[in-house]
Amino acid sequence: MARLLAAWLACYLVFCIVVNETIYEPRGRDIGGYYALVALGLGTWVLSVAFTHIRRVRLVAGTVNASALSNRQRRQIEIPFEAGEAFDLIEAAIRELPGAVVAESARDSLQVRAKLRRVDPYGGEPRGDSPVAAWALDHFGSRRNQILATVTPNGDDAGSVTLLCEPEGAVWTDLFLVDHGTNLENAEAIVRAITRRVAERRRAEAAGVRQTATEKELTVAKLNLLHAQVEPHFLYNTLASAQVLTRSDPARADEMLGNLIQYLRHSLPRTEDAPSTLGEELERARAYLDILKIRMGPRLQLQVDVPDLLRGVLFPTMMLQTLVENAIKHGLEPKPGGGTVWILARQVDSAVAVTVADDGRGFTAEGGGTGVGLRNVRERLRLAYGSAASFSIVANFPSGVAATITVPIVAGAKVQGVGVGAGVHHA
C-alpha cells in the first residue's frame, strides 16, 4: 500500500508542480485547495486498489507475504521425466490455461512462451473498468499477462522447469499497477496441472505394471499348461511291461525301471528361473527311447548326432520330447517293421537347429494324429521367443517325417568352435 501510494502521489506532485508553474501561477491563480482534493481522491483510489489486491492474494494463496503479493511469480518445478517429456507436459499445461490466446514453443531450446488475456477476477472485462486504471494500462501497462517456461535437463530421467508468470508490461510499471493475483493464479494453476499430469502418468505406469505382471503370470501359466504333457498311457504301459518282465526277464525289468526313473527325474516341473538345456532334454529323450527299445525290441533303432559343444545351449523344456513322442507314436509304432529315429543338432549362425526325423509312415491318414502337440510347440515358441524362433515339419526321404526346432542361442549359453550346419538333415 505504501509503495503504490507513494509512487502515485509522487507522480501527482510532479504533475501539480508542472501545471502550477506553467499555467496557473503566471496568471496569479491559487488552486491549492483543488490540488488537495484531487490528491485525496487519488490516494483513496490507490488504497482501495492496493487493499483489493492484498485481499485477493490472501484468498488465492492463503497467506500474505512479499512473494505472494508480487506481480511477477517465479516457480522452480522438478519433473521426474526426461527433458522432452517434461517439455510436452509443461506445454500442454500452459495451453490449457483459461484465456490463453497466443502460445509459442521451441522444442529445440525447450522453451514455451504464452500470452494470456488478463481476466477480471470479479467477472468484468479485462482490468481497466476504472477510467484511471484503463488509461494507465493503455499507456504504461498491459491488459495481458505472459508466461515463460524453460526446461533444463537433469540427467536422463528428470527435467527442471523454470516458470515465470508476469504482466506483459515493463517491470517499472509494478510501482503503479497490480495484477490482482492473476499471475499468482496462473503459476499455481500450472503447478497443479503438472502435479495432476504426473500423478496420472504414475497411475498409468502402475496400471501398466500390474497389467504386465498379470499377463506374465498368464503366459507362465499357459506355458506350464502347454509343456506339462506327460503321457499317462506311456507311464501305465511302461509299468505294466516292467511288471511282466519281472517274472520273465528281471534284468530287463530292472533296466526299464532305471530308464523310467531317469525319464521322470528329467520330467519334474521347473521354475521359470531354471531353464533346461539341450543336453538335459536329450537325456530325457534317450531315457524315453531306451524304455521303448525294451518294449519294441529290434523294431526301434536310434541314432543321435548332437555335438558336445551344443549340449549346454538353453532349450525349451519338453519340446524335444514332444517331437520324439510324435515320431514313435505316429511314425514307427504303426509301421509293421518299425524303423529308426534320428536326433540331430547343428549351429546355424546365432541359433541352434534341432531335428527329429524318422522313417515311419509319414504324412498318411493312418499315421496322422490330432496335431495338438505340434500346435503346442508352435505356441510355446511364440510365447517364449516371438519371431526369433521357428518350427518346421517336412516329409523325410524316402519315408517318414523330419521336424526341426530352431531357437536363438541366448546370452549365457556360449557355443564356440562349432561350424555352421545345415538346419534340417534328412535321414
Phi, psi and chi 1 to 4 in degrees:
 res  aa     phi    psi   chi1   chi2   chi3   chi4
   1 MET       -  -45.7  -74.5 -175.4  174.7      -
   2 ALA   -63.2  -40.7      -      -      -      -
   3 ARG   -64.3  -48.5  174.4  176.3   58.0   81.0
   4 LEU   -62.8  -44.2  -70.8  172.5      -      -
   5 LEU   -63.9  -42.9 -171.9   61.3      -      -
   6 ALA   -64.8  -41.5      -      -      -      -
   7 ALA   -64.4  -47.7      -      -      -      -
   8 TRP   -67.5  -42.7  -82.7  101.2      -      -
   9 LEU   -67.8  -32.9  -69.6 -178.1      -      -
  10 ALA   -63.9  -44.1      -      -      -      -
  11 CYS   -63.1  -41.1  -71.6      -      -      -
  12 TYR   -66.0  -38.2  179.5   66.6      -      -
  13 LEU   -62.9  -44.0 -179.8   60.4      -      -
  14 VAL   -61.4  -42.6  171.2      -      -      -
  15 PHE   -60.5  -44.4  171.2   77.0      -      -
  16 CYS   -64.8  -41.6  -68.6      -      -      -
  17 ILE   -61.9  -44.8  -67.4  174.4      -      -
  18 VAL   -62.9  -46.7  170.5      -      -      -
  19 VAL   -64.4  -43.0  170.4      -      -      -
  20 ASN   -66.1  -40.1 -170.5   65.7      -      -
  21 GLU   -74.0  -30.2  -67.9  -67.0  -28.3      -
  22 THR  -100.0  -20.5   58.1      -      -      -
  23 ILE  -121.2  -58.3  -61.6  177.8      -      -
  24 TYR   -85.2  -40.9  -67.1  104.4      -      -
  25 GLU   -64.3  -41.8 -172.7  171.3  -33.4      -
  26 PRO   -59.2  -24.6  -26.9   35.9      -      -
  27 ARG   -93.1   -2.5  -62.4  179.6 -178.2 -179.2
  28 GLY    78.4   23.9      -      -      -      -
  29 ARG  -100.6  143.7  -62.8 -179.1 -178.8 -178.5
  30 ASP  -120.7  109.9 -176.7    8.5      -      -
  31 ILE  -120.7   36.7   55.8  172.6      -      -
  32 GLY   -59.3  -34.6      -      -      -      -
  33 GLY   -63.0  -38.5      -      -      -      -
  34 TYR   -65.6  -40.0  -66.6  102.7      -      -
  35 TYR   -57.8  -44.2  -71.3  149.2      -      -
  36 ALA   -65.2  -39.0      -      -      -      -
  37 LEU   -65.5  -43.7 -175.9   61.9      -      -
  38 VAL   -65.2  -39.7  173.7      -      -      -
  39 ALA   -61.8  -38.8      -      -      -      -
  40 LEU   -64.8  -42.6  179.1   62.3      -      -
  41 GLY   -65.2  -42.3      -      -      -      -
  42 LEU   -63.6  -43.0  179.1   61.6      -      -
  43 GLY   -63.1  -40.5      -      -      -      -
  44 THR   -61.9  -44.0  -58.0      -      -      -
  45 TRP   -64.2  -43.6  172.0   79.0      -      -
  46 VAL   -62.4  -43.4  170.2      -      -      -
  47 LEU   -65.2  -37.2  -70.7  177.5      -      -
  48 SER   -67.1  -39.4   66.7      -      -      -
  49 VAL   -65.3  -44.3  169.6      -      -      -
  50 ALA   -64.2  -43.1      -      -      -      -
  51 PHE   -62.8  -41.8  178.2   77.7      -      -
  52 THR   -62.2  -41.3  -57.5      -      -      -
  53 HIS   -62.8  -44.5  174.8   70.5      -      -
  54 ILE   -63.2  -45.7  -67.0  173.1      -      -
  55 ARG   -64.5  -38.3  -66.8  -69.8  -63.6  173.3
  56 ARG   -64.3  -44.6  172.5   69.2  178.7  169.3
  57 VAL   -63.7  -39.4  168.6      -      -      -
  58 ARG   -64.5  -36.4 -176.0  167.7 -173.8  171.2
  59 LEU   -66.0  -40.2  -74.3  173.5      -      -
  60 VAL   -75.0  -48.7  174.5      -      -      -
  61 ALA   -92.6  -19.7      -      -      -      -
  62 GLY    80.1    0.8      -      -      -      -
  63 THR  -153.4  164.8 -175.5      -      -      -
  64 VAL  -126.8  117.6  174.2      -      -      -
  65 ASN  -151.5  176.4   52.5   48.2      -      -
  66 ALA   -62.0  -38.8      -      -      -      -
  67 SER   -66.4  -44.0  175.2      -      -      -
  68 ALA   -69.9  -34.8      -      -      -      -
  69 LEU   -76.3  -15.9  -71.8  171.9      -      -
  70 SER   -65.5  143.9  174.4      -      -      -
  71 ASN   -69.8  -20.9  -70.8  -14.3      -      -
  72 ARG  -117.2  118.9  -58.3  174.8 -168.8  -87.9
  73 GLN  -109.3  138.0  -61.2  -70.4  -36.3      -
  74 ARG  -126.4  135.2 -175.0 -179.9 -171.3  -84.7
  75 ARG  -132.8  141.8  -62.6  -70.4 -173.0  -85.3
  76 GLN  -114.5  114.9 -167.1   73.0   27.0      -
  77 ILE  -118.8  127.0  -50.8  169.8      -      -
  78 GLU   -97.2  122.8  -59.6  -63.0  -33.1      -
  79 ILE  -113.3  126.0  -59.7  179.7      -      -
  80 PRO   -79.5   41.1   30.4  -34.7      -      -
  81 PHE  -128.7  161.3  -56.8  143.9      -      -
  82 GLU   -65.5  162.8   60.6   92.0   17.3      -
  83 ALA   -57.2  -39.8      -      -      -      -
  84 GLY   -63.0  -43.9      -      -      -      -
  85 GLU   -67.8  -38.4  -68.0 -179.3  -80.4      -
  86 ALA   -62.9  -38.2      -      -      -      -
  87 PHE   -62.7  -46.9  174.9   83.5      -      -
  88 ASP   -60.7  -37.1  -64.8  -24.0      -      -
  89 LEU   -66.7  -48.5 -165.5   68.0      -      -
  90 ILE   -69.4  -35.8 -170.2   69.9      -      -
  91 GLU   -63.7  -44.4 -178.0 -174.0   29.1      -
  92 ALA   -64.6  -38.9      -      -      -      -
  93 ALA   -65.1  -39.6      -      -      -      -
  94 ILE   -70.4  -43.0  -68.6  175.3      -      -
  95 ARG   -63.2  -26.1  -73.1 -176.6 -180.0  -83.5
  96 GLU   -90.6    4.0  -68.4 -176.8    3.4      -
  97 LEU   -67.4  141.7  -77.8  175.6      -      -
  98 PRO   -62.3  134.7  -20.3   31.7      -      -
  99 GLY    85.6    5.4      -      -      -      -
 100 ALA   -70.9  118.1      -      -      -      -
 101 VAL  -111.2  -21.9  -66.4      -      -      -
 102 VAL  -137.5  134.5  178.6      -      -      -
 103 ALA  -143.4  123.3      -      -      -      -
 104 GLU  -123.1  135.3  -60.9  175.0   -9.9      -
 105 SER  -134.0  144.0   60.8      -      -      -
 106 ALA  -125.5  100.7      -      -      -      -
 107 ARG   -66.6  -34.9 -170.4  175.2 -177.5   83.8
 108 ASP   -63.2  -40.7  -71.0  -18.5      -      -
 109 SER   -92.4   -1.0   60.1      -      -      -
 110 LEU    57.3   46.1  -62.4  177.2      -      -
 111 GLN  -127.4  145.6  -75.2 -171.4  -34.3      -
 112 VAL  -129.8  129.1 -178.5      -      -      -
 113 ARG  -119.5  136.5  -66.0 -179.3 -179.4  -88.4
 114 ALA  -141.3  147.2      -      -      -      -
 115 LYS  -114.8  135.3  -54.3  -70.4 -174.7  179.6
 116 LEU  -128.3  132.9  -65.2   92.5      -      -
 117 ARG   -63.7  129.4 -178.0  172.2   59.8   89.9
 118 ARG   -78.6  110.6 -175.2  179.1  -62.5  177.8
 119 VAL   -89.0  135.2  179.7      -      -      -
 120 ASP   -66.0  120.7 -178.1    0.2      -      -
 121 PRO   -65.3  -11.9   23.2  -32.8      -      -
 122 TYR  -103.3   13.7  -55.0  105.0      -      -
 123 GLY    94.1    2.4      -      -      -      -
 124 GLY   -89.6 -158.8      -      -      -      -
 125 GLU   -74.8  174.6  -66.8  -61.8  -39.0      -
 126 PRO   -52.3  151.6  -26.2   33.7      -      -
 127 ARG   -47.5  129.9  -66.2  -53.1  -57.4  168.8
 128 GLY   140.7   10.8      -      -      -      -
 129 ASP   -65.6  -28.2   45.1  -29.6      -      -
 130 SER   -80.5  135.8  167.3      -      -      -
 131 PRO   -58.7  -40.2  -23.9   33.9      -      -
 132 VAL   -66.0  -43.7  175.6      -      -      -
 133 ALA   -65.6  -39.3      -      -      -      -
 134 ALA   -62.9  -43.7      -      -      -      -
 135 TRP   -62.6  -42.2  179.2   84.8      -      -
 136 ALA   -65.3  -42.3      -      -      -      -
 137 LEU   -65.6  -41.5  -74.5  171.0      -      -
 138 ASP   -67.3  -32.9  -70.6  -22.1      -      -
 139 HIS  -100.1  -29.2  -68.7   80.5      -      -
 140 PHE  -123.7  -29.4  -56.8  108.3      -      -
 141 GLY  -111.7 -144.5      -      -      -      -
 142 SER  -155.0  151.3  172.6      -      -      -
 143 ARG   -89.7    7.3  -64.0  176.1 -175.0  -93.9
 144 ARG  -128.4  156.0  -65.2 -167.7  -58.4 -178.0
 145 ASN  -104.5  165.8  -68.6  -34.8      -      -
 146 GLN  -137.4  156.3   63.8 -175.8    8.6      -
 147 ILE  -131.7  134.3  -64.8  174.8      -      -
 148 LEU  -126.3  122.8  171.2   62.3      -      -
 149 ALA  -122.0  127.9      -      -      -      -
 150 THR  -123.2  127.1  -55.6      -      -      -
 151 VAL   -98.8  129.8  179.5      -      -      -
 152 THR  -115.8  121.2  -57.0      -      -      -
 153 PRO   -64.3  135.2  -18.1   30.8      -      -
 154 ASN  -120.8   78.9  -71.2  -19.4      -      -
 155 GLY    82.3 -163.7      -      -      -      -
 156 ASP   -88.1  -16.4  -64.4  -27.8      -      -
 157 ASP  -130.2   26.1   55.5   -4.9      -      -
 158 ALA  -155.3  151.4      -      -      -      -
 159 GLY  -139.3  143.2      -      -      -      -
 160 SER  -109.9  129.8  177.4      -      -      -
 161 VAL  -110.9  124.1  178.0      -      -      -
 162 THR   -98.5  117.3  -58.8      -      -      -
 163 LEU  -113.8  125.9  179.8   67.2      -      -
 164 LEU  -119.1  122.8  -60.6  177.7      -      -
 165 CYS  -121.0  120.5  -60.9      -      -      -
 166 GLU  -153.9  164.3   58.0 -175.8   -7.0      -
 167 PRO   -66.2  157.0  -18.7   31.3      -      -
 168 GLU   -74.3  -20.0 -165.1  177.0   31.2      -
 169 GLY   -74.4  172.3      -      -      -      -
 170 ALA   -67.0  162.1      -      -      -      -
 171 VAL   -65.6  -33.7  176.6      -      -      -
 172 TRP   -65.6  -20.2   64.1  -92.5      -      -
 173 THR   -68.3  -15.2   60.8      -      -      -
 174 ASP   -65.5  -18.9  -67.2  -10.0      -      -
 175 LEU   -66.2  -24.0  -66.1  172.1      -      -
 176 PHE  -116.9  -22.6  -56.8   94.4      -      -
 177 LEU  -123.7  152.8  -56.8  172.8      -      -
 178 VAL  -124.1  157.3  -66.7      -      -      -
 179 ASP  -102.9    6.3   67.6  -16.0      -      -
 180 HIS    54.4   35.9  -68.6  -82.6      -      -
 181 GLY    75.7   10.6      -      -      -      -
 182 THR   -68.6  -37.8   54.3      -      -      -
 183 ASN   -72.5  -33.2  -75.8  -68.1      -      -
 184 LEU   -61.5  -43.1  176.7   63.3      -      -
 185 GLU   -61.7  -43.3  -77.3 -174.5  -49.3      -
 186 ASN   -62.0  -45.1  -68.8  -22.4      -      -
 187 ALA   -62.6  -46.0      -      -      -      -
 188 GLU   -65.9  -36.5  -64.9  -62.8  -36.0      -
 189 ALA   -64.9  -40.6      -      -      -      -
 190 ILE   -66.2  -42.7  -67.2  173.9      -      -
 191 VAL   -60.6  -43.2  171.7      -      -      -
 192 ARG   -63.5  -41.3  -70.9 -165.4  -57.0  -89.4
 193 ALA   -64.0  -42.0      -      -      -      -
 194 ILE   -65.4  -43.0  -68.2  176.1      -      -
 195 THR   -59.1  -44.3  -58.0      -      -      -
 196 ARG   -64.3  -42.7  178.4 -177.7   63.1   82.1
 197 ARG   -67.8  -38.0  -69.8  172.6 -179.3  -87.7
 198 VAL   -64.6  -41.7  170.3      -      -      -
 199 ALA   -62.8  -41.6      -      -      -      -
 200 GLU   -62.3  -40.8  -71.3  179.8   -9.7      -
 201 ARG   -63.5  -42.2  173.3   71.9  173.7  -88.5
 202 ARG   -64.5  -41.5  -68.1  -54.8 -171.5 -155.0
 203 ARG   -63.3  -41.3  -74.1 -165.6  -63.3  -90.5
 204 ALA   -63.6  -41.3      -      -      -      -
 205 GLU   -64.9  -40.9  -70.3  176.9   -9.2      -
 206 ALA   -64.1  -40.9      -      -      -      -
 207 ALA   -65.0  -37.9      -      -      -      -
 208 GLY   -64.3  -39.5      -      -      -      -
 209 VAL   -64.0  -44.0  169.0      -      -      -
 210 ARG   -63.0  -41.1  -70.3 -166.7  -62.3  -90.4
 211 GLN   -64.4  -42.3  179.3   68.5   17.7      -
 212 THR   -63.0  -42.0  -59.0      -      -      -
 213 ALA   -62.9  -40.6      -      -      -      -
 214 THR   -65.0  -44.6  -59.1      -      -      -
 215 GLU   -63.4  -37.4  -68.3  177.1   -7.6      -
 216 LYS   -64.5  -43.5 -175.9  176.9 -178.8 -179.6
 217 GLU   -61.9  -41.8  -69.0  175.2   -1.7      -
 218 LEU   -64.8  -39.5  -68.5  174.4      -      -
 219 THR   -64.7  -44.0  -60.6      -      -      -
 220 VAL   -62.5  -42.5  170.9      -      -      -
 221 ALA   -62.9  -39.0      -      -      -      -
 222 LYS   -67.3  -40.5 -168.4  171.2 -176.8  179.6
 223 LEU   -62.3  -44.5  -77.7  171.5      -      -
 224 ASN   -61.3  -38.7  -69.2  -24.5      -      -
 225 LEU   -67.2  -37.1 -179.4   63.3      -      -
 226 LEU   -72.4  -37.9  -70.6  174.8      -      -
 227 HIS   -96.1   -5.0   75.7 -118.3      -      -
 228 ALA   -87.5   71.9      -      -      -      -
 229 GLN  -126.3   58.7  -67.0 -173.0   -3.5      -
 230 VAL   -70.2  122.4  175.8      -      -      -
 231 GLU   -69.0  110.7  178.7   63.0   57.2      -
 232 PRO   -64.8  -35.8   21.9  -31.8      -      -
 233 HIS   -64.4  -35.4  -64.4  -67.8      -      -
 234 PHE   -61.9  -43.6  165.4   72.7      -      -
 235 LEU   -64.5  -44.6 -177.8   59.4      -      -
 236 TYR   -63.6  -45.7  -60.1  150.9      -      -
 237 ASN   -64.8  -37.9  -67.7  -23.8      -      -
 238 THR   -65.4  -44.8  -58.8      -      -      -
 239 LEU   -64.8  -38.5  -68.0  175.4      -      -
 240 ALA   -65.5  -41.4      -      -      -      -
 241 SER   -64.5  -41.3  -60.1      -      -      -
 242 ALA   -63.2  -36.9      -      -      -      -
 243 GLN   -64.0  -40.1 -175.7  179.5   32.9      -
 244 VAL   -67.3  -42.0  172.1      -      -      -
 245 LEU   -68.5  -25.1  -71.4  174.2      -      -
 246 THR   -61.3  -24.8   55.3      -      -      -
 247 ARG   -92.0  -33.1  -65.3 -170.7  -67.0  -91.6
 248 SER   -99.9  -35.8   59.9      -      -      -
 249 ASP  -147.7   81.0 -167.0  -16.8      -      -
 250 PRO   -57.7  -33.9  -23.6   33.8      -      -
 251 ALA   -64.0  -44.3      -      -      -      -
 252 ARG   -68.8  -33.8  -66.6 -177.8   65.3 -164.8
 253 ALA   -62.9  -42.4      -      -      -      -
 254 ASP   -63.8  -40.8 -178.6   70.0      -      -
 255 GLU   -63.1  -41.7 -178.8 -176.3   -3.4      -
 256 MET   -64.8  -42.9  177.7  175.8  -75.2      -
 257 LEU   -66.5  -36.2  -70.2  175.4      -      -
 258 GLY   -62.6  -43.2      -      -      -      -
 259 ASN   -65.0  -37.0  -69.9  -32.3      -      -
 260 LEU   -65.3  -41.5  179.2   60.3      -      -
 261 ILE   -61.5  -43.4  -67.9  171.4      -      -
 262 GLN   -61.2  -41.9 -179.4   77.1   -3.0      -
 263 TYR   -64.5  -47.3  171.3   78.8      -      -
 264 LEU   -67.7  -33.8  -67.0  176.6      -      -
 265 ARG   -60.8  -41.4 -179.8 -178.7  -65.0  114.3
 266 HIS   -79.1  -10.1  -71.1  -72.5      -      -
 267 SER   -97.0    1.7  -61.4      -      -      -
 268 LEU   -63.3  144.2  -69.8  176.0      -      -
 269 PRO   -58.8  142.8  -20.5   30.9      -      -
 270 ARG  -109.4  151.5  -69.8  177.9  171.6  -89.3
 271 THR   -78.9  166.3   62.7      -      -      -
 272 GLU   -64.4  -29.2 -175.5 -177.4   -0.9      -
 273 ASP   -87.4    3.8  -65.0  -30.3      -      -
 274 ALA  -123.5   76.5      -      -      -      -
 275 PRO   -69.8  158.2   26.5  -34.3      -      -
 276 SER   -87.4  170.9 -175.8      -      -      -
 277 THR  -121.9  165.4   63.7      -      -      -
 278 LEU   -62.7  -36.5  179.9   55.9      -      -
 279 GLY   -63.6  -43.0      -      -      -      -
 280 GLU   -65.4  -41.3  -67.9  172.5  -16.9      -
 281 GLU   -65.4  -35.5  -65.8  -56.6  -58.3      -
 282 LEU   -66.2  -40.6 -178.7   59.1      -      -
 283 GLU   -61.8  -41.1  -69.7 -180.0   10.7      -
 284 ARG   -62.5  -45.4 -173.5 -148.8  -42.1  -90.5
 285 ALA   -64.0  -39.1      -      -      -      -
 286 ARG   -66.9  -39.7  -65.4 -157.4   63.7  158.6
 287 ALA   -61.1  -41.4      -      -      -      -
 288 TYR   -62.8  -46.4  170.5   81.7      -      -
 289 LEU   -69.4  -33.3  -70.0  170.2      -      -
 290 ASP   -64.6  -36.6  -73.0  -19.8      -      -
 291 ILE   -63.2  -44.6  -67.3  171.7      -      -
 292 LEU   -68.8  -31.2  -69.2 -177.2      -      -
 293 LYS   -63.3  -36.3  -75.8 -178.6   68.2  175.4
 294 ILE   -66.6  -38.7  -63.8  174.2      -      -
 295 ARG   -75.9  -41.9  -72.3  171.0   45.5 -170.2
 296 MET   -90.5  -18.2  -63.9  176.2   62.6      -
 297 GLY    69.6 -140.4      -      -      -      -
 298 PRO   -69.4   -7.3   24.8  -33.5      -      -
 299 ARG   -70.3  -13.6  -65.4  179.2   59.3 -119.3
 300 LEU  -121.8  126.4  174.9   59.7      -      -
 301 GLN  -122.5  150.0  -59.6  -62.9  -38.1      -
 302 LEU  -132.1  133.5  173.2   62.8      -      -
 303 GLN  -131.0  126.2  -67.8 -169.5   19.2      -
 304 VAL  -119.7  129.6  177.7      -      -      -
 305 ASP  -134.1   81.7 -176.2    7.5      -      -
 306 VAL  -125.2  110.9  177.8      -      -      -
 307 PRO   -57.9  143.7  -22.6   33.0      -      -
 308 ASP   -60.3  -32.8  -68.2  -21.8      -      -
 309 LEU   -69.0  -16.3  -69.5  175.2      -      -
 310 LEU   -95.6   -6.9  -69.3  180.0      -      -
 311 ARG   -71.1  -20.6  -68.2  175.6 -177.1 -105.8
 312 GLY   -87.9   -0.5      -      -      -      -
 313 VAL   -69.4  135.4  173.7      -      -      -
 314 LEU   -64.8  135.4  -60.2 -177.1      -      -
 315 PHE  -144.0  142.0 -162.3   79.4      -      -
 316 PRO   -59.8  138.6  -21.9   32.5      -      -
 317 THR   -65.4  137.1  -52.9      -      -      -
 318 MET    72.1   -2.2  -70.6  -64.9  -67.7      -
 319 MET   -73.0  -44.8  -78.5 -162.3 -176.8      -
 320 LEU   -60.6  -38.3  179.4   61.4      -      -
 321 GLN   -62.0  -40.2 -178.8   67.8   26.5      -
 322 THR   -61.3  -44.0  -60.6      -      -      -
 323 LEU   -65.6  -40.3  -60.7 -173.1      -      -
 324 VAL   -64.9  -44.3  170.8      -      -      -
 325 GLU   -61.0  -40.4  -71.6  179.5    4.9      -
 326 ASN   -63.8  -40.8  -85.3   -3.2      -      -
 327 ALA   -61.4  -39.9      -      -      -      -
 328 ILE   -73.7  -52.5  -63.5  -64.7      -      -
 329 LYS   -67.5  -41.0 -174.9  174.7 -179.6 -180.0
 330 HIS  -105.5  -11.4  -55.0  -59.9      -      -
 331 GLY  -109.2  -53.9      -      -      -      -
 332 LEU   -96.9  -38.9  -60.5 -176.8      -      -
 333 GLU   -60.6  -41.4  -83.2 -169.2  -21.2      -
 334 PRO   -72.2  -16.0  -16.2   31.0      -      -
 335 LYS   -83.1  126.3 -173.3  176.9  178.8 -179.9
 336 PRO   -55.5  -42.4  -25.2   33.5      -      -
 337 GLY   -91.2    2.8      -      -      -      -
 338 GLY    69.8 -150.7      -      -      -      -
 339 GLY   169.0 -155.9      -      -      -      -
 340 THR  -123.3  145.0  -57.2      -      -      -
 341 VAL  -113.0  128.7  172.8      -      -      -
 342 TRP  -109.7  134.7  -71.5  -93.4      -      -
 343 ILE  -120.8  114.7  -59.1  177.6      -      -
 344 LEU  -124.7  146.1  -46.2  168.8      -      -
 345 ALA  -140.5  135.6      -      -      -      -
 346 ARG  -142.0  148.3  -65.9  -69.3 -177.0  -89.3
 347 GLN   -85.4  130.8 -176.3 -179.2   -2.5      -
 348 VAL  -123.3  101.2 -178.2      -      -      -
 349 ASP    56.6 -119.8  -64.0  -30.5      -      -
 350 SER  -101.0   27.5   59.2      -      -      -
 351 ALA  -135.2  166.0      -      -      -      -
 352 VAL  -120.8  132.0   59.2      -      -      -
 353 ALA  -109.8  123.2      -      -      -      -
 354 VAL  -115.5  124.2  179.8      -      -      -
 355 THR  -116.9  134.9  -60.7      -      -      -
 356 VAL  -116.9  117.8  175.5      -      -      -
 357 ALA  -123.9  155.1      -      -      -      -
 358 ASP  -145.0  165.6   65.7   81.5      -      -
 359 ASP  -115.2   41.6   56.4   -3.0      -      -
 360 GLY   -84.8 -146.0      -      -      -      -
 361 ARG   -76.2  -17.8  -55.9 -169.2   66.2  171.8
 362 GLY    73.6 -155.0      -      -      -      -
 363 PHE   -83.2   78.6  -64.3  114.6      -      -
 364 THR  -121.8  159.8   63.1      -      -      -
 365 ALA   -62.1  -34.1      -      -      -      -
 366 GLU   -77.3  -30.8  -64.5   82.3    2.6      -
 367 GLY   -93.7   -8.5      -      -      -      -
 368 GLY   -79.7  149.2      -      -      -      -
 369 GLY  -106.4 -159.5      -      -      -      -
 370 THR   -80.0  -18.7   62.3      -      -      -
 371 GLY    82.1    5.6      -      -      -      -
 372 VAL   -64.0  -43.5  173.2      -      -      -
 373 GLY   -60.5  -43.3      -      -      -      -
 374 LEU   -70.5  -35.6  -60.9 -176.2      -      -
 375 ARG   -64.0  -37.9  -76.6 -162.0  -61.5  -88.4
 376 ASN   -65.0  -38.5  -75.6  -11.4      -      -
 377 VAL   -60.1  -48.1  168.1      -      -      -
 378 ARG   -62.2  -42.4  -70.9 -170.8  174.7   91.7
 379 GLU   -67.1  -41.1 -179.3   67.1    7.6      -
 380 ARG   -65.4  -39.9  -73.2 -175.0   57.3 -158.9
 381 LEU   -63.4  -40.1  -72.8  174.4      -      -
 382 ARG   -64.3  -44.7 -176.8 -172.7   66.9   80.6
 383 LEU   -66.8  -36.5  -68.9  172.2      -      -
 384 ALA   -86.0  -35.3      -      -      -      -
 385 TYR  -124.6  -11.5  -61.7   98.8      -      -
 386 GLY    68.2 -132.5      -      -      -      -
 387 SER   -86.7    1.3   59.9      -      -      -
 388 ALA   -78.6  -15.1      -      -      -      -
 389 ALA  -114.9  161.8      -      -      -      -
 390 SER  -147.6  160.0   63.8      -      -      -
 391 PHE  -140.0  131.6  172.9   68.3      -      -
 392 SER  -137.2  149.8   63.5      -      -      -
 393 ILE  -139.6  127.0 -178.7  167.9      -      -
 394 VAL  -135.2  165.9  -63.7      -      -      -
 395 ALA   -73.6  136.6      -      -      -      -
 396 ASN   -86.4  161.9 -160.6    9.3      -      -
 397 PHE  -117.4  131.6 -179.2   82.1      -      -
 398 PRO   -86.8  -11.4   31.6  -35.4      -      -
 399 SER  -151.4  162.8   63.0      -      -      -
 400 GLY    99.3 -163.8      -      -      -      -
 401 VAL  -137.8  146.8  171.6      -      -      -
 402 ALA  -126.1  119.3      -      -      -      -
 403 ALA  -114.4  133.9      -      -      -      -
 404 THR  -127.2  130.4  -59.6      -      -      -
 405 ILE  -110.6  126.6  -66.0  174.3      -      -
 406 THR  -118.0  121.0  -56.6      -      -      -
 407 VAL  -127.4  149.5  -63.3      -      -      -
 408 PRO   -69.6  148.9   25.5  -33.3      -      -
 409 ILE   -83.2  107.1  -61.4  176.1      -      -
 410 VAL   -80.5  165.2  -61.2      -      -      -
 411 ALA   -59.9  137.9      -      -      -      -
 412 GLY   101.2  -17.3      -      -      -      -
 413 ALA  -107.7   85.5      -      -      -      -
 414 LYS   -82.3  127.4  -62.9 -178.4  179.8  179.1
 415 VAL  -126.9  114.9 -177.8      -      -      -
 416 GLN  -127.4  152.4  -62.6  178.0   -9.2      -
 417 GLY    75.7   15.1      -      -      -      -
 418 VAL  -108.1  127.5 -178.9      -      -      -
 419 GLY   -74.2  160.8      -      -      -      -
 420 VAL   -74.9  126.8  175.4      -      -      -
 421 GLY  -103.4 -173.3      -      -      -      -
 422 ALA   -82.7    1.5      -      -      -      -
 423 GLY    68.3  -58.5      -      -      -      -
 424 VAL  -121.8  126.4  175.7      -      -      -
 425 HIS  -117.7  126.2  -65.4 -100.5      -      -
 426 HIS   -88.2  139.3  -61.5  -57.7      -      -
 427 ALA   -72.8      -      -      -      -      -
